Amino acid sequence: MNHEESGWVPALSVDTIDTTGAGDAFNGALAVGLCRGDSLRSSIDFATKVAAYVVTQMGAQPSIPDSLLK
């Protein structure tokens, strides 16, 4: 995906507990993916998975384990 293409990345279906921090987690994971050199599409897929995980946890800060971002 770039200025010449577009696409749709569906959200994952999860049992949501708390949406606090989901947007921040998505943006942070997107940045991690891009900094690792992953494609935009792959980085978006990764960010979607991280955000899906975060909403299954209570609270914002403790919900993203470091191991998820490695």
PQR file of N, CA, C, O and H, with PARSE charges and radii, in Angstrom:
ATOM      1  N   MET A   1       0.843  -1.168   0.000 -0.4000 1.5000
ATOM      2  CA  MET A   1       0.000   0.000   0.000 -0.0000 2.0000
ATOM      3  C   MET A   1       0.890   1.234   0.000  0.5500 1.7000
ATOM      4  O   MET A   1       1.828   1.332   0.791 -0.5500 1.4000
ATOM      5  N   ASN A   2       0.601   2.150  -0.866 -0.4000 1.5000
ATOM      6  CA  ASN A   2       1.344   3.400  -0.962 -0.0000 2.0000
ATOM      7  C   ASN A   2       0.464   4.413  -1.674  0.5500 1.7000
ATOM      8  O   ASN A   2      -0.751   4.226  -1.748 -0.5500 1.4000
ATOM      9  H   ASN A   2      -0.161   2.070  -1.509  0.4000 1.0000
ATOM     10  N   HIS A   3       1.045   5.470  -2.194 -0.4000 1.5000
ATOM     11  CA  HIS A   3       0.238   6.494  -2.847 -0.0000 2.0000
ATOM     12  C   HIS A   3      -0.437   5.993  -4.124  0.5500 1.7000
ATOM     13  O   HIS A   3      -1.306   6.670  -4.675 -0.5500 1.4000
ATOM     14  H   HIS A   3       2.031   5.622  -2.134  0.4000 1.0000
ATOM     15  N   GLU A   4      -0.046   4.828  -4.588 -0.4000 1.5000
ATOM     16  CA  GLU A   4      -0.632   4.275  -5.804 -0.0000 2.0000
ATOM     17  C   GLU A   4      -1.641   3.168  -5.543  0.5500 1.7000
ATOM     18  O   GLU A   4      -2.305   2.715  -6.475 -0.5500 1.4000
ATOM     19  H   GLU A   4       0.660   4.278  -4.141  0.4000 1.0000
ATOM     20  N   GLU A   5      -1.769   2.730  -4.322 -0.4000 1.5000
ATOM     21  CA  GLU A   5      -2.706   1.663  -4.013 -0.0000 2.0000
ATOM     22  C   GLU A   5      -3.362   1.899  -2.664  0.5500 1.7000
ATOM     23  O   GLU A   5      -2.873   2.678  -1.846 -0.5500 1.4000
ATOM     24  H   GLU A   5      -1.230   3.099  -3.565  0.4000 1.0000
ATOM     25  N   SER A   6      -4.442   1.235  -2.453 -0.4000 1.5000
ATOM     26  CA  SER A   6      -5.131   1.314  -1.172 -0.0000 2.0000
ATOM     27  C   SER A   6      -5.652  -0.077  -0.837  0.5500 1.7000
ATOM     28  O   SER A   6      -5.618  -0.978  -1.676 -0.5500 1.4000
ATOM     29  H   SER A   6      -4.839   0.603  -3.118  0.4000 1.0000
ATOM     30  N   GLY A   7      -6.115  -0.242   0.342 -0.4000 1.5000
ATOM     31  CA  GLY A   7      -6.613  -1.537   0.737 -0.0000 2.0000
ATOM     32  C   GLY A   7      -7.408  -1.459   2.018  0.5500 1.7000
ATOM     33  O   GLY A   7      -7.556  -0.393   2.616 -0.5500 1.4000
ATOM     34  H   GLY A   7      -6.142   0.490   1.023  0.4000 1.0000
ATOM     35  N   TRP A   8      -7.910  -2.589   2.425 -0.4000 1.5000
ATOM     36  CA  TRP A   8      -8.725  -2.689   3.627 -0.0000 2.0000
ATOM     37  C   TRP A   8      -8.128  -3.774   4.510  0.5500 1.7000
ATOM     38  O   TRP A   8      -7.876  -4.888   4.053 -0.5500 1.4000
ATOM     39  H   TRP A   8      -7.790  -3.455   1.940  0.4000 1.0000
ATOM     40  N   VAL A   9      -7.907  -3.448   5.761 -0.4000 1.5000
ATOM     41  CA  VAL A   9      -7.411  -4.426   6.715 -0.0000 2.0000
ATOM     42  C   VAL A   9      -8.494  -4.569   7.787  0.5500 1.7000
ATOM     43  O   VAL A   9      -8.714  -3.653   8.579 -0.5500 1.4000
ATOM     44  H   VAL A   9      -8.112  -2.542   6.132  0.4000 1.0000
ATOM     45  N   PRO A  10      -9.159  -5.704   7.808 -0.5600 1.5000
ATOM     46  CA  PRO A  10     -10.242  -5.873   8.785  0.2800 2.0000
ATOM     47  C   PRO A  10      -9.706  -6.008  10.201  0.5500 1.7000
ATOM     48  O   PRO A  10      -8.604  -6.513  10.415 -0.5500 1.4000
ATOM     49  N   ALA A  11     -10.490  -5.557  11.152 -0.4000 1.5000
ATOM     50  CA  ALA A  11     -10.143  -5.746  12.561 -0.0000 2.0000
ATOM     51  C   ALA A  11     -10.331  -7.212  12.910  0.5500 1.7000
ATOM     52  O   ALA A  11     -11.143  -7.911  12.304 -0.5500 1.4000
ATOM     53  H   ALA A  11     -11.385  -5.147  10.978  0.4000 1.0000
ATOM     54  N   LEU A  12      -9.573  -7.665  13.888 -0.4000 1.5000
ATOM     55  CA  LEU A  12      -9.726  -9.033  14.359 -0.0000 2.0000
ATOM     56  C   LEU A  12     -10.886  -9.106  15.348  0.5500 1.7000
ATOM     57  O   LEU A  12     -11.121  -8.161  16.101 -0.5500 1.4000
ATOM     58  H   LEU A  12      -8.913  -7.097  14.380  0.4000 1.0000
ATOM     59  N   SER A  13     -11.589 -10.190  15.350 -0.4000 1.5000
ATOM     60  CA  SER A  13     -12.697 -10.384  16.279 -0.0000 2.0000
ATOM     61  C   SER A  13     -12.150 -10.969  17.580  0.5500 1.7000
ATOM     62  O   SER A  13     -11.631 -12.085  17.601 -0.5500 1.4000
ATOM     63  H   SER A  13     -11.398 -10.958  14.738  0.4000 1.0000
ATOM     64  N   VAL A  14     -12.271 -10.210  18.649 -0.4000 1.5000
ATOM     65  CA  VAL A  14     -11.783 -10.651  19.960 -0.0000 2.0000
ATOM     66  C   VAL A  14     -12.818 -10.306  21.020  0.5500 1.7000
ATOM     67  O   VAL A  14     -13.719  -9.502  20.779 -0.5500 1.4000
ATOM     68  H   VAL A  14     -12.692  -9.303  18.632  0.4000 1.0000
ATOM     69  N   ASP A  15     -12.688 -10.912  22.181 -0.4000 1.5000
ATOM     70  CA  ASP A  15     -13.549 -10.576  23.314 -0.0000 2.0000
ATOM     71  C   ASP A  15     -12.968  -9.338  23.990  0.5500 1.7000
ATOM     72  O   ASP A  15     -11.987  -9.430  24.727 -0.5500 1.4000
ATOM     73  H   ASP A  15     -11.956 -11.565  22.376  0.4000 1.0000
ATOM     74  N   THR A  16     -13.565  -8.202  23.741 -0.4000 1.5000
ATOM     75  CA  THR A  16     -13.052  -6.929  24.240 -0.0000 2.0000
ATOM     76  C   THR A  16     -13.353  -6.754  25.721  0.5500 1.7000
ATOM     77  O   THR A  16     -14.475  -6.969  26.178 -0.5500 1.4000
ATOM     78  H   THR A  16     -14.362  -8.128  23.142  0.4000 1.0000
ATOM     79  N   ILE A  17     -12.319  -6.355  26.459 -0.4000 1.5000
ATOM     80  CA  ILE A  17     -12.460  -6.070  27.886 -0.0000 2.0000
ATOM     81  C   ILE A  17     -12.343  -4.573  28.139  0.5500 1.7000
ATOM     82  O   ILE A  17     -13.134  -4.012  28.898 -0.5500 1.4000
ATOM     83  H   ILE A  17     -11.407  -6.180  26.087  0.4000 1.0000
ATOM     84  N   ASP A  18     -11.362  -3.916  27.511 -0.4000 1.5000
ATOM     85  CA  ASP A  18     -11.115  -2.491  27.743 -0.0000 2.0000
ATOM     86  C   ASP A  18     -10.416  -1.922  26.507  0.5500 1.7000
ATOM     87  O   ASP A  18      -9.374  -2.431  26.093 -0.5500 1.4000
ATOM     88  H   ASP A  18     -10.720  -4.372  26.895  0.4000 1.0000
ATOM     89  N   THR A  19     -10.979  -0.884  25.928 -0.4000 1.5000
ATOM     90  CA  THR A  19     -10.391  -0.299  24.717 -0.0000 2.0000
ATOM     91  C   THR A  19      -9.349   0.772  25.002  0.5500 1.7000
ATOM     92  O   THR A  19      -8.781   1.346  24.074 -0.5500 1.4000
ATOM     93  H   THR A  19     -11.826  -0.471  26.265  0.4000 1.0000
ATOM     94  N   THR A  20      -9.094   1.045  26.280 -0.4000 1.5000
ATOM     95  CA  THR A  20      -8.110   2.060  26.642 -0.0000 2.0000
ATOM     96  C   THR A  20      -6.740   1.695  26.068  0.5500 1.7000
ATOM     97  O   THR A  20      -6.230   0.599  26.301 -0.5500 1.4000
ATOM     98  H   THR A  20      -9.556   0.578  27.034  0.4000 1.0000
ATOM     99  N   GLY A  21      -6.166   2.607  25.333 -0.4000 1.5000
ATOM    100  CA  GLY A  21      -4.824   2.407  24.799 -0.0000 2.0000
ATOM    101  C   GLY A  21      -4.757   1.681  23.464  0.5500 1.7000
ATOM    102  O   GLY A  21      -3.665   1.487  22.929 -0.5500 1.4000
ATOM    103  H   GLY A  21      -6.580   3.497  25.144  0.4000 1.0000
ATOM    104  N   ALA A  22      -5.888   1.279  22.921 -0.4000 1.5000
ATOM    105  CA  ALA A  22      -5.873   0.521  21.663 -0.0000 2.0000
ATOM    106  C   ALA A  22      -5.293   1.352  20.512  0.5500 1.7000
ATOM    107  O   ALA A  22      -4.498   0.839  19.726 -0.5500 1.4000
ATOM    108  H   ALA A  22      -6.774   1.437  23.356  0.4000 1.0000
ATOM    109  N   GLY A  23      -5.673   2.601  20.407 -0.4000 1.5000
ATOM    110  CA  GLY A  23      -5.151   3.462  19.341 -0.0000 2.0000
ATOM    111  C   GLY A  23      -3.666   3.727  19.494  0.5500 1.7000
ATOM    112  O   GLY A  23      -2.913   3.697  18.520 -0.5500 1.4000
ATOM    113  H   GLY A  23      -6.320   3.018  21.045  0.4000 1.0000
ATOM    114  N   ASP A  24      -3.250   3.987  20.726 -0.4000 1.5000
ATOM    115  CA  ASP A  24      -1.822   4.204  20.981 -0.0000 2.0000
ATOM    116  C   ASP A  24      -1.027   2.941  20.665  0.5500 1.7000
ATOM    117  O   ASP A  24       0.059   3.009  20.089 -0.5500 1.4000
ATOM    118  H   ASP A  24      -3.862   4.011  21.517  0.4000 1.0000
ATOM    119  N   ALA A  25      -1.575   1.786  21.047 -0.4000 1.5000
ATOM    120  CA  ALA A  25      -0.898   0.517  20.771 -0.0000 2.0000
ATOM    121  C   ALA A  25      -0.791   0.285  19.269  0.5500 1.7000
ATOM    122  O   ALA A  25       0.245  -0.159  18.774 -0.5500 1.4000
ATOM    123  H   ALA A  25      -2.457   1.730  21.515  0.4000 1.0000
ATOM    124  N   PHE A  26      -1.871   0.589  18.543 -0.4000 1.5000
ATOM    125  CA  PHE A  26      -1.842   0.432  17.092 -0.0000 2.0000
ATOM    126  C   PHE A  26      -0.758   1.312  16.486  0.5500 1.7000
ATOM    127  O   PHE A  26       0.062   0.840  15.699 -0.5500 1.4000
ATOM    128  H   PHE A  26      -2.712   0.950  18.944  0.4000 1.0000
ATOM    129  N   ASN A  27      -0.754   2.587  16.850 -0.4000 1.5000
ATOM    130  CA  ASN A  27       0.234   3.515  16.287 -0.0000 2.0000
ATOM    131  C   ASN A  27       1.660   3.133  16.651  0.5500 1.7000
ATOM    132  O   ASN A  27       2.559   3.208  15.814 -0.5500 1.4000
ATOM    133  H   ASN A  27      -1.420   2.971  17.489  0.4000 1.0000
ATOM    134  N   GLY A  28       1.868   2.723  17.900 -0.4000 1.5000
ATOM    135  CA  GLY A  28       3.203   2.300  18.314 -0.0000 2.0000
ATOM    136  C   GLY A  28       3.670   1.063  17.570  0.5500 1.7000
ATOM    137  O   GLY A  28       4.823   0.987  17.144 -0.5500 1.4000
ATOM    138  H   GLY A  28       1.138   2.662  18.580  0.4000 1.0000
ATOM    139  N   ALA A  29       2.774   0.086  17.411 -0.4000 1.5000
ATOM    140  CA  ALA A  29       3.126  -1.138  16.691 -0.0000 2.0000
ATOM    141  C   ALA A  29       3.358  -0.864  15.208  0.5500 1.7000
ATOM    142  O   ALA A  29       4.220  -1.486  14.588 -0.5500 1.4000
ATOM    143  H   ALA A  29       1.837   0.148  17.757  0.4000 1.0000
ATOM    144  N   LEU A  30       2.599   0.054  14.647 -0.4000 1.5000
ATOM    145  CA  LEU A  30       2.816   0.444  13.252 -0.0000 2.0000
ATOM    146  C   LEU A  30       4.223   1.030  13.091  0.5500 1.7000
ATOM    147  O   LEU A  30       4.940   0.696  12.148 -0.5500 1.4000
ATOM    148  H   LEU A  30       1.899   0.559  15.151  0.4000 1.0000
ATOM    149  N   ALA A  31       4.605   1.904  14.021 -0.4000 1.5000
ATOM    150  CA  ALA A  31       5.950   2.494  13.981 -0.0000 2.0000
ATOM    151  C   ALA A  31       7.030   1.425  14.142  0.5500 1.7000
ATOM    152  O   ALA A  31       8.056   1.469  13.462 -0.5500 1.4000
ATOM    153  H   ALA A  31       4.023   2.175  14.787  0.4000 1.0000
ATOM    154  N   VAL A  32       6.801   0.469  15.038 -0.4000 1.5000
ATOM    155  CA  VAL A  32       7.763  -0.618  15.230 -0.0000 2.0000
ATOM    156  C   VAL A  32       7.936  -1.399  13.928  0.5500 1.7000
ATOM    157  O   VAL A  32       9.060  -1.668  13.506 -0.5500 1.4000
ATOM    158  H   VAL A  32       5.968   0.434  15.590  0.4000 1.0000
ATOM    159  N   GLY A  33       6.830  -1.758  13.299 -0.4000 1.5000
ATOM    160  CA  GLY A  33       6.902  -2.509  12.050 -0.0000 2.0000
ATOM    161  C   GLY A  33       7.653  -1.758  10.971  0.5500 1.7000
ATOM    162  O   GLY A  33       8.493  -2.330  10.276 -0.5500 1.4000
ATOM    163  H   GLY A  33       5.917  -1.540  13.641  0.4000 1.0000
ATOM    164  N   LEU A  34       7.356  -0.490  10.831 -0.4000 1.5000
ATOM    165  CA  LEU A  34       8.028   0.315   9.800 -0.0000 2.0000
ATOM    166  C   LEU A  34       9.512   0.481  10.113  0.5500 1.7000
ATOM    167  O   LEU A  34      10.347   0.434   9.210 -0.5500 1.4000
ATOM    168  H   LEU A  34       6.674  -0.026  11.395  0.4000 1.0000
ATOM    169  N   CYS A  35       9.841   0.673  11.386 -0.4000 1.5000
ATOM    170  CA  CYS A  35      11.256   0.816  11.770 -0.0000 2.0000
ATOM    171  C   CYS A  35      12.032  -0.481  11.586  0.5500 1.7000
ATOM    172  O   CYS A  35      13.244  -0.453  11.370 -0.5500 1.4000
ATOM    173  H   CYS A  35       9.163   0.711  12.120  0.4000 1.0000
ATOM    174  N   ARG A  36      11.346  -1.619  11.670 -0.4000 1.5000
ATOM    175  CA  ARG A  36      11.999  -2.907  11.416 -0.0000 2.0000
ATOM    176  C   ARG A  36      12.218  -3.131   9.916  0.5500 1.7000
ATOM    177  O   ARG A  36      12.891  -4.081   9.516 -0.5500 1.4000
ATOM    178  H   ARG A  36      10.362  -1.642  11.846  0.4000 1.0000
ATOM    179  N   GLY A  37      11.650  -2.256   9.100 -0.4000 1.5000
ATOM    180  CA  GLY A  37      11.799  -2.403   7.660 -0.0000 2.0000
ATOM    181  C   GLY A  37      10.697  -3.221   7.018  0.5500 1.7000
ATOM    182  O   GLY A  37      10.787  -3.563   5.839 -0.5500 1.4000
ATOM    183  H   GLY A  37      11.103  -1.485   9.425  0.4000 1.0000
ATOM    184  N   ASP A  38       9.654  -3.541   7.777 -0.4000 1.5000
ATOM    185  CA  ASP A  38       8.528  -4.275   7.209 -0.0000 2.0000
ATOM    186  C   ASP A  38       7.763  -3.383   6.232  0.5500 1.7000
ATOM    187  O   ASP A  38       7.834  -2.157   6.319 -0.5500 1.4000
ATOM    188  H   ASP A  38       9.580  -3.263   8.734  0.4000 1.0000
ATOM    189  N   SER A  39       7.045  -3.990   5.322 -0.4000 1.5000
ATOM    190  CA  SER A  39       6.221  -3.224   4.387 -0.0000 2.0000
ATOM    191  C   SER A  39       5.093  -2.528   5.148  0.5500 1.7000
ATOM    192  O   SER A  39       4.785  -2.897   6.282 -0.5500 1.4000
ATOM    193  H   SER A  39       6.987  -4.986   5.252  0.4000 1.0000
ATOM    194  N   LEU A  40       4.489  -1.538   4.532 -0.4000 1.5000
ATOM    195  CA  LEU A  40       3.368  -0.842   5.172 -0.0000 2.0000
ATOM    196  C   LEU A  40       2.243  -1.827   5.456  0.5500 1.7000
ATOM    197  O   LEU A  40       1.672  -1.805   6.547 -0.5500 1.4000
ATOM    198  H   LEU A  40       4.739  -1.239   3.611  0.4000 1.0000
ATOM    199  N   ARG A  41       1.915  -2.685   4.508 -0.4000 1.5000
ATOM    200  CA  ARG A  41       0.836  -3.664   4.691 -0.0000 2.0000
ATOM    201  C   ARG A  41       1.153  -4.600   5.863  0.5500 1.7000
ATOM    202  O   ARG A  41       0.295  -4.852   6.709 -0.5500 1.4000
ATOM    203  H   ARG A  41       2.379  -2.703   3.622  0.4000 1.0000
ATOM    204  N   SER A  42       2.368  -5.105   5.909 -0.4000 1.5000
ATOM    205  CA  SER A  42       2.761  -6.005   6.993 -0.0000 2.0000
ATOM    206  C   SER A  42       2.735  -5.279   8.334  0.5500 1.7000
ATOM    207  O   SER A  42       2.322  -5.848   9.344 -0.5500 1.4000
ATOM    208  H   SER A  42       3.065  -4.900   5.222  0.4000 1.0000
ATOM    209  N   SER A  43       3.172  -4.032   8.343 -0.4000 1.5000
ATOM    210  CA  SER A  43       3.173  -3.236   9.576 -0.0000 2.0000
ATOM    211  C   SER A  43       1.751  -2.979  10.057  0.5500 1.7000
ATOM    212  O   SER A  43       1.491  -3.009  11.260 -0.5500 1.4000
ATOM    213  H   SER A  43       3.508  -3.569   7.522  0.4000 1.0000
ATOM    214  N   ILE A  44       0.834  -2.727   9.139 -0.4000 1.5000
ATOM    215  CA  ILE A  44      -0.569  -2.527   9.503 -0.0000 2.0000
ATOM    216  C   ILE A  44      -1.164  -3.823  10.053  0.5500 1.7000
ATOM    217  O   ILE A  44      -1.892  -3.795  11.045 -0.5500 1.4000
ATOM    218  H   ILE A  44       1.045  -2.702   8.162  0.4000 1.0000
ATOM    219  N   ASP A  45      -0.863  -4.945   9.425 -0.4000 1.5000
ATOM    220  CA  ASP A  45      -1.337  -6.238   9.928 -0.0000 2.0000
ATOM    221  C   ASP A  45      -0.843  -6.463  11.356  0.5500 1.7000
ATOM    222  O   ASP A  45      -1.607  -6.877  12.228 -0.5500 1.4000
ATOM    223  H   ASP A  45      -0.271  -4.968   8.619  0.4000 1.0000
ATOM    224  N   PHE A  46       0.444  -6.186  11.586 -0.4000 1.5000
ATOM    225  CA  PHE A  46       1.035  -6.338  12.913 -0.0000 2.0000
ATOM    226  C   PHE A  46       0.349  -5.411  13.917  0.5500 1.7000
ATOM    227  O   PHE A  46      -0.001  -5.833  15.019 -0.5500 1.4000
ATOM    228  H   PHE A  46       1.065  -5.850  10.877  0.4000 1.0000
ATOM    229  N   ALA A  47       0.160  -4.160  13.535 -0.4000 1.5000
ATOM    230  CA  ALA A  47      -0.467  -3.185  14.427 -0.0000 2.0000
ATOM    231  C   ALA A  47      -1.899  -3.584  14.771  0.5500 1.7000
ATOM    232  O   ALA A  47      -2.348  -3.382  15.900 -0.5500 1.4000
ATOM    233  H   ALA A  47       0.444  -3.817  12.640  0.4000 1.0000
ATOM    234  N   THR A  48      -2.606  -4.144  13.812 -0.4000 1.5000
ATOM    235  CA  THR A  48      -3.971  -4.606  14.047 -0.0000 2.0000
ATOM    236  C   THR A  48      -3.979  -5.736  15.070  0.5500 1.7000
ATOM    237  O   THR A  48      -4.849  -5.785  15.939 -0.5500 1.4000
ATOM    238  H   THR A  48      -2.241  -4.308  12.895  0.4000 1.0000
ATOM    239  N   LYS A  49      -3.018  -6.637  14.968 -0.4000 1.5000
ATOM    240  CA  LYS A  49      -2.927  -7.747  15.928 -0.0000 2.0000
ATOM    241  C   LYS A  49      -2.584  -7.247  17.321  0.5500 1.7000
ATOM    242  O   LYS A  49      -3.153  -7.718  18.306 -0.5500 1.4000
ATOM    243  H   LYS A  49      -2.312  -6.597  14.262  0.4000 1.0000
ATOM    244  N   VAL A  50      -1.663  -6.298  17.415 -0.4000 1.5000
ATOM    245  CA  VAL A  50      -1.295  -5.749  18.719 -0.0000 2.0000
ATOM    246  C   VAL A  50      -2.489  -5.042  19.352  0.5500 1.7000
ATOM    247  O   VAL A  50      -2.764  -5.238  20.536 -0.5500 1.4000
ATOM    248  H   VAL A  50      -1.201  -5.915  16.615  0.4000 1.0000
ATOM    249  N   ALA A  51      -3.196  -4.231  18.587 -0.4000 1.5000
ATOM    250  CA  ALA A  51      -4.372  -3.531  19.117 -0.0000 2.0000
ATOM    251  C   ALA A  51      -5.446  -4.523  19.550  0.5500 1.7000
ATOM    252  O   ALA A  51      -6.108  -4.317  20.568 -0.5500 1.4000
ATOM    253  H   ALA A  51      -2.972  -4.071  17.625  0.4000 1.0000
ATOM    254  N   ALA A  52      -5.620  -5.590  18.788 -0.4000 1.5000
ATOM    255  CA  ALA A  52      -6.601  -6.622  19.155 -0.0000 2.0000
ATOM    256  C   ALA A  52      -6.219  -7.270  20.481  0.5500 1.7000
ATOM    257  O   ALA A  52      -7.083  -7.539  21.316 -0.5500 1.4000
ATOM    258  H   ALA A  52      -5.082  -5.757  17.961  0.4000 1.0000
ATOM    259  N   TYR A  53      -4.934  -7.518  20.674 -0.4000 1.5000
ATOM    260  CA  TYR A  53      -4.477  -8.086  21.938 -0.0000 2.0000
ATOM    261  C   TYR A  53      -4.736  -7.112  23.093  0.5500 1.7000
ATOM    262  O   TYR A  53      -5.214  -7.509  24.155 -0.5500 1.4000
ATOM    263  H   TYR A  53      -4.233  -7.300  19.996  0.4000 1.0000
ATOM    264  N   VAL A  54      -4.419  -5.853  22.875 -0.4000 1.5000
ATOM    265  CA  VAL A  54      -4.539  -4.845  23.936 -0.0000 2.0000
ATOM    266  C   VAL A  54      -5.976  -4.736  24.447  0.5500 1.7000
ATOM    267  O   VAL A  54      -6.184  -4.584  25.651 -0.5500 1.4000
ATOM    268  H   VAL A  54      -4.031  -5.530  22.012  0.4000 1.0000
ATOM    269  N   VAL A  55      -6.958  -4.809  23.574 -0.4000 1.5000
ATOM    270  CA  VAL A  55      -8.348  -4.654  24.022 -0.0000 2.0000
ATOM    271  C   VAL A  55      -8.843  -5.870  24.796  0.5500 1.7000
ATOM    272  O   VAL A  55      -9.930  -5.829  25.374 -0.5500 1.4000
ATOM    273  H   VAL A  55      -6.790  -4.932  22.596  0.4000 1.0000
ATOM    274  N   THR A  56      -8.066  -6.951  24.819 -0.4000 1.5000
ATOM    275  CA  THR A  56      -8.454  -8.113  25.617 -0.0000 2.0000
ATOM    276  C   THR A  56      -7.899  -8.031  27.031  0.5500 1.7000
ATOM    277  O   THR A  56      -8.117  -8.939  27.834 -0.5500 1.4000
ATOM    278  H   THR A  56      -7.184  -6.984  24.349  0.4000 1.0000
ATOM    279  N   GLN A  57      -7.180  -6.949  27.347 -0.4000 1.5000
ATOM    280  CA  GLN A  57      -6.564  -6.748  28.652 -0.0000 2.0000
ATOM    281  C   GLN A  57      -7.186  -5.531  29.333  0.5500 1.7000
ATOM    282  O   GLN A  57      -7.710  -4.641  28.664 -0.5500 1.4000
ATOM    283  H   GLN A  57      -7.003  -6.212  26.695  0.4000 1.0000
ATOM    284  N   MET A  58      -7.128  -5.496  30.654 -0.4000 1.5000
ATOM    285  CA  MET A  58      -7.630  -4.348  31.406 -0.0000 2.0000
ATOM    286  C   MET A  58      -6.516  -3.323  31.577  0.5500 1.7000
ATOM    287  O   MET A  58      -5.408  -3.669  31.987 -0.5500 1.4000
ATOM    288  H   MET A  58      -6.703  -6.219  31.198  0.4000 1.0000
ATOM    289  N   GLY A  59      -6.804  -2.074  31.266 -0.4000 1.5000
ATOM    290  CA  GLY A  59      -5.842  -0.997  31.450 -0.0000 2.0000
ATOM    291  C   GLY A  59      -4.966  -0.790  30.235  0.5500 1.7000
ATOM    292  O   GLY A  59      -4.979  -1.587  29.297 -0.5500 1.4000
ATOM    293  H   GLY A  59      -7.704  -1.793  30.933  0.4000 1.0000
ATOM    294  N   ALA A  60      -4.204   0.293  30.262 -0.4000 1.5000
ATOM    295  CA  ALA A  60      -3.416   0.666  29.087 -0.0000 2.0000
ATOM    296  C   ALA A  60      -1.957   0.239  29.173  0.5500 1.7000
ATOM    297  O   ALA A  60      -1.506  -0.552  28.344 -0.5500 1.4000
ATOM    298  H   ALA A  60      -4.194   0.941  31.023  0.4000 1.0000
ATOM    299  N   GLN A  61      -1.222   0.728  30.130 -0.4000 1.5000
ATOM    300  CA  GLN A  61       0.225   0.509  30.153 -0.0000 2.0000
ATOM    301  C   GLN A  61       0.658  -0.942  30.309  0.5500 1.7000
ATOM    302  O   GLN A  61       1.538  -1.381  29.569 -0.5500 1.4000
ATOM    303  H   GLN A  61      -1.589   1.371  30.803  0.4000 1.0000
ATOM    304  N   PRO A  62       0.096  -1.695  31.220 -0.5600 1.5000
ATOM    305  CA  PRO A  62       0.612  -3.062  31.389  0.2800 2.0000
ATOM    306  C   PRO A  62       0.141  -4.047  30.318  0.5500 1.7000
ATOM    307  O   PRO A  62       0.519  -5.218  30.356 -0.5500 1.4000
ATOM    308  N   SER A  63      -0.672  -3.599  29.371 -0.4000 1.5000
ATOM    309  CA  SER A  63      -1.278  -4.549  28.453 -0.0000 2.0000
ATOM    310  C   SER A  63      -0.408  -4.962  27.274  0.5500 1.7000
ATOM    311  O   SER A  63      -0.757  -5.911  26.572 -0.5500 1.4000
ATOM    312  H   SER A  63      -0.980  -2.648  29.340  0.4000 1.0000
ATOM    313  N   ILE A  64       0.718  -4.282  27.027 -0.4000 1.5000
ATOM    314  CA  ILE A  64       1.592  -4.645  25.891 -0.0000 2.0000
ATOM    315  C   ILE A  64       2.906  -5.206  26.434  0.5500 1.7000
ATOM    316  O   ILE A  64       3.786  -4.444  26.837 -0.5500 1.4000
ATOM    317  H   ILE A  64       1.002  -3.511  27.597  0.4000 1.0000
ATOM    318  N   PRO A  65       3.044  -6.533  26.445 -0.5600 1.5000
ATOM    319  CA  PRO A  65       4.313  -7.093  26.906  0.2800 2.0000
ATOM    320  C   PRO A  65       5.414  -6.839  25.894  0.5500 1.7000
ATOM    321  O   PRO A  65       5.163  -6.851  24.689 -0.5500 1.4000
ATOM    322  N   ASP A  66       6.630  -6.610  26.368 -0.4000 1.5000
ATOM    323  CA  ASP A  66       7.767  -6.364  25.493 -0.0000 2.0000
ATOM    324  C   ASP A  66       7.973  -7.497  24.490  0.5500 1.7000
ATOM    325  O   ASP A  66       8.384  -7.262  23.354 -0.5500 1.4000
ATOM    326  H   ASP A  66       6.834  -6.601  27.347  0.4000 1.0000
ATOM    327  N   SER A  67       7.690  -8.710  24.912 -0.4000 1.5000
ATOM    328  CA  SER A  67       7.898  -9.864  24.032 -0.0000 2.0000
ATOM    329  C   SER A  67       7.028  -9.799  22.782  0.5500 1.7000
ATOM    330  O   SER A  67       7.385 -10.375  21.755 -0.5500 1.4000
ATOM    331  H   SER A  67       7.356  -8.901  25.835  0.4000 1.0000
ATOM    332  N   LEU A  68       5.908  -9.116  22.852 -0.4000 1.5000
ATOM    333  CA  LEU A  68       5.013  -8.996  21.702 -0.0000 2.0000
ATOM    334  C   LEU A  68       5.633  -8.126  20.612  0.5500 1.7000
ATOM    335  O   LEU A  68       5.318  -8.291  19.434 -0.5500 1.4000
ATOM    336  H   LEU A  68       5.618  -8.648  23.687  0.4000 1.0000
ATOM    337  N   LEU A  69       6.504  -7.208  20.994 -0.4000 1.5000
ATOM    338  CA  LEU A  69       7.080  -6.271  20.039 -0.0000 2.0000
ATOM    339  C   LEU A  69       8.437  -6.725  19.497  0.5500 1.7000
ATOM    340  O   LEU A  69       9.065  -5.989  18.735 -0.5500 1.4000
ATOM    341  H   LEU A  69       6.760  -7.073  21.951  0.4000 1.0000
ATOM    342  N   LYS A  70       8.890  -7.885  19.861 -0.4000 1.5000
ATOM    343  CA  LYS A  70      10.197  -8.353  19.387 -0.0000 2.0000
ATOM    344  C   LYS A  70      10.055  -9.291  18.233  0.5500 1.7000
ATOM    345  O   LYS A  70      11.055  -9.781  17.709 -0.5500 1.4000
ATOM    346  H   LYS A  70       8.380  -8.483  20.480  0.4000 1.0000
TER
END
